[in-house]
Amino acid sequence: MDTGGHKLSIFDCEGNLINELPLNMNIAQPGIAIIPLENRNYLVRRVLWEDRRYSDIIVSLFDPEFSELEELQRHRVESPEFTGKFEIPIPIPLFEASKEHIFIGNGTLGYGIFVFDLDGNFIRKLRKEYKPMEVPDDYKNAVKGYLEGFEFSFLKDIVHFPKYLQPFQFLFADDEGRLFVMTHEKGENPEEYVFDIFNPEGVFTARENLEVFLSGNPFEPGDPIDSWAVMKHGRFYCLREKESGFKELVVFRTTWE
């Protein structure tokens, strides 16, 4: 995707250019994220700044020619310039797609993940009881430290944290339709987190410790497109950071009972 050139370039698995689509100014902007769907449509998350008082984070369906078909979720974020508060974590909807379903989760609405078919028809909402976790001091310190070197460093003086963390921070689906929901609970090993697992029918089936690589940016949302973790063909792929700071791709064999 070339936001500067306002176009989307599509390649096949061999790296050959298939098509190029023009993007209008409301789409071609930093922060846009796109997932291609099995029915040739696209799942798109973008941010619109149509008013200085707020911005809208929108998840929509687009057709193969990149015209908007349907808006699936919209979340409004008020500007700190007018509210005097910089709310952290930023309430960015997480989204993912399997071969048959679209998943959209917004932690500000509680533990609820909306499930749609690939045409945007609502199917169900995944819910689960969970124990709220208070926002830890190390997270607060990381955010304030990041803001110190940020262009708008004044935000560190008006940053506001909720009492509790959002119930989940990352979603990904495997090629069989299972959904993996990353919580804030730490696993047995330093790089592991506890994942809630839902089967293709939306039934909660298990909790597993899985290793994931987290960005050093405390504002960066967890997205499948960031390739933190992928489950395909009975293998779990994840990034691991070595002591040298270099990243390595680690592959685990998986079995289901």
C-alpha positions in Angstrom: 0.0 0.0 0.0 1.4 3.4 -1.1 -0.3 6.1 1.0 1.8 8.8 -0.6 0.9 7.7 -4.1 -2.7 7.0 -3.0 -2.8 3.5 -4.4 -3.0 -0.2 -3.4 -0.8 -2.7 -5.2 -1.8 -6.3 -5.2 0.7 -9.1 -5.9 0.3 -12.9 -6.2 2.2 -15.5 -4.1 5.1 -15.4 -6.7 5.5 -11.6 -6.3 3.9 -10.7 -9.6 1.9 -7.5 -9.8 -1.8 -8.4 -10.3 -3.6 -5.1 -10.0 -3.3 -1.5 -8.7 -6.2 0.3 -7.3 -6.5 4.1 -6.6 -7.2 5.1 -3.0 -9.1 8.3 -2.2 -7.8 10.8 0.4 -10.0 9.4 3.2 -8.4 6.0 2.8 -4.8 6.7 1.8 -3.5 7.9 5.1 -1.1 6.7 7.9 -2.7 4.2 10.2 -4.7 2.3 7.6 -4.7 -1.5 7.9 -6.1 -3.9 5.3 -6.8 -7.7 5.4 -7.8 -9.4 2.1 -10.8 -11.8 2.4 -11.5 -15.1 0.8 -14.4 -13.6 -1.2 -12.0 -11.0 -2.8 -13.4 -8.2 -0.6 -11.2 -6.3 1.9 -11.5 -5.7 5.6 -10.2 -2.2 6.3 -9.5 -0.2 9.5 -8.9 3.5 9.0 -8.9 6.8 11.0 -10.9 9.8 9.9 -10.1 13.3 11.2 -13.1 15.3 10.0 -13.4 17.5 13.1 -10.6 18.9 15.3 -12.7 17.8 18.4 -12.5 14.1 17.7 -11.4 11.3 15.3 -13.3 8.2 14.2 -11.7 4.8 14.0 -13.7 2.8 11.5 -13.7 -0.9 10.5 -15.4 -1.4 7.1 -15.9 -3.8 4.2 -14.6 -2.8 0.8 -15.3 -4.5 -2.6 -12.6 -5.7 -5.0 -12.4 -2.2 -6.6 -11.9 -0.7 -3.2 -15.3 1.0 -2.8 -16.8 0.9 0.7 -19.6 -1.6 1.0 -20.5 -1.5 4.7 -19.3 0.0 8.0 -19.0 -2.7 10.6 -17.8 -0.7 13.7 -17.0 2.9 14.5 -15.4 4.2 17.7 -15.0 7.9 18.4 -12.0 9.3 20.2 -12.2 12.8 21.6 -9.2 15.1 21.1 -7.0 15.9 24.1 -6.9 19.5 22.9 -10.6 19.8 23.8 -11.0 17.4 26.7 -7.7 18.1 28.6 -7.1 14.4 29.0 -5.1 11.9 26.9 -6.8 8.6 27.4 -4.5 5.5 27.3 -4.8 2.8 26.1 -6.1 4.3 22.9 -9.4 2.4 22.1 -8.3 1.0 18.7 -10.6 -1.9 17.5 -8.7 -5.1 16.9 -9.8 -7.1 13.8 -9.0 -10.4 12.1 -10.5 -12.7 9.4 -10.5 -16.4 8.8 -11.7 -18.2 5.7 -15.3 -17.8 6.7 -15.5 -15.1 9.4 -14.6 -11.6 10.4 -13.8 -10.8 14.0 -13.8 -7.4 15.6 -13.0 -6.7 19.2 -13.0 -3.4 21.1 -11.8 -3.8 24.7 -13.5 -0.6 25.8 -16.8 -2.4 25.4 -15.7 -5.3 27.7 -15.0 -8.9 26.7 -17.0 -9.0 23.6 -15.8 -10.0 20.1 -18.2 -9.4 17.2 -18.3 -12.2 14.6 -19.6 -11.5 11.0 -19.6 -13.6 7.8 -17.5 -12.3 4.9 -20.4 -10.3 3.6 -20.7 -8.3 6.8 -23.8 -10.1 8.2 -23.6 -10.3 12.0 -23.5 -13.9 13.4 -22.7 -13.8 17.1 -20.8 -12.1 19.9 -18.1 -14.1 21.7 -18.2 -13.4 25.5 -16.3 -14.8 28.4 -15.9 -14.0 32.0 -12.6 -12.6 33.0 -10.8 -11.2 36.0 -10.0 -7.5 35.4 -6.3 -6.6 35.8 -5.2 -3.2 37.1 -3.0 -1.1 34.9 0.6 -1.8 36.1 3.1 0.9 37.0 5.6 -0.4 34.5 3.1 0.2 31.7 2.4 3.7 32.9 6.1 4.4 33.1 6.7 3.1 29.6 3.9 5.3 28.2 5.3 8.4 30.0 8.8 7.6 28.9 7.7 7.2 25.3 5.9 10.6 25.4 9.0 12.3 26.6 10.6 11.9 23.2 7.3 12.3 21.3 6.6 15.3 19.1 3.6 16.3 21.3 5.5 15.8 24.6 2.9 17.9 26.5 0.6 14.8 26.4 2.6 13.3 29.2 1.2 16.0 31.5 -2.4 15.1 30.7 -2.2 11.4 30.2 -5.0 9.5 31.9 -5.1 5.7 32.6 -8.2 3.7 33.5 -8.1 1.6 36.6 -8.2 -1.7 34.6 -6.5 -2.9 31.5 -8.7 -3.9 28.5 -9.6 -7.6 28.6 -7.6 -8.5 25.5 -4.7 -7.1 23.5 -4.4 -9.2 20.3 -6.4 -11.5 18.1 -5.5 -14.0 15.4 -7.3 -16.9 13.6 -5.8 -20.1 12.3 -6.6 -21.7 8.9 -9.3 -24.0 10.5 -11.3 -21.1 11.9 -10.2 -21.1 15.5 -9.8 -17.7 17.2 -6.9 -17.0 19.6 -7.5 -14.1 22.0 -4.4 -12.8 23.8 -5.1 -11.6 27.3 -2.8 -9.6 29.6 -2.1 -12.6 31.8 1.5 -13.8 31.7 2.3 -17.4 31.0 4.8 -19.7 32.6 7.8 -18.3 30.6 8.9 -14.7 30.3 7.7 -14.2 26.7 4.4 -16.1 27.1 0.9 -14.8 27.5 -2.3 -16.7 28.2 -4.6 -17.0 25.1 -8.3 -17.8 25.2 -9.2 -20.1 22.3 -12.6 -20.3 20.6 -13.5 -23.0 18.1 -15.0 -22.2 14.6 -18.5 -22.4 16.1 -17.7 -19.7 18.7 -17.4 -22.0 21.7 -14.7 -21.3 24.2 -12.6 -24.5 24.3 -9.2 -23.9 26.0 -6.6 -21.6 27.5 -3.0 -21.9 26.4 0.3 -20.2 27.0 1.8 -18.9 23.7 4.9 -17.0 23.0 4.5 -13.7 21.2 6.8 -10.7 20.4 5.5 -7.3 21.6 6.4 -4.0 20.1 8.3 -1.6 22.2 5.8 1.1 21.3 3.1 1.1 24.1 0.6 2.7 21.8 0.8 0.1 19.0 -2.2 -2.1 18.8 -2.0 -5.9 18.4 -2.9 -6.8 14.9 -2.6 -10.0 12.9 -1.0 -8.0 10.1 1.9 -7.2 12.5 2.9 -11.0 12.2 3.4 -11.3 15.9 1.9 -14.8 15.7 0.4 -17.1 13.0 -1.1 -20.6 13.2 -1.2 -22.5 9.9 -1.0 -26.1 8.8 -0.5 -27.4 12.3 2.4 -25.0 13.0 2.6 -22.0 15.3 4.9 -19.2 14.0 6.1 -16.4 16.2 8.8 -13.8 16.5 11.4 -14.0 19.3 13.8 -11.2 20.3 17.3 -12.5 21.0 19.6 -10.9 23.6 21.4 -9.2 20.8 18.2 -7.4 19.8 17.8 -9.3 16.6 14.5 -11.0 15.8 14.2 -14.7 14.9 11.3 -16.6 13.6 10.4 -19.6 15.8 8.2 -22.5 14.6 6.3 -24.9 17.0 4.4 -28.1 16.1 0.9 -28.1 17.4 -1.5 -31.0 18.3 -5.2 -30.8 19.3 -6.9 -33.3 21.6 
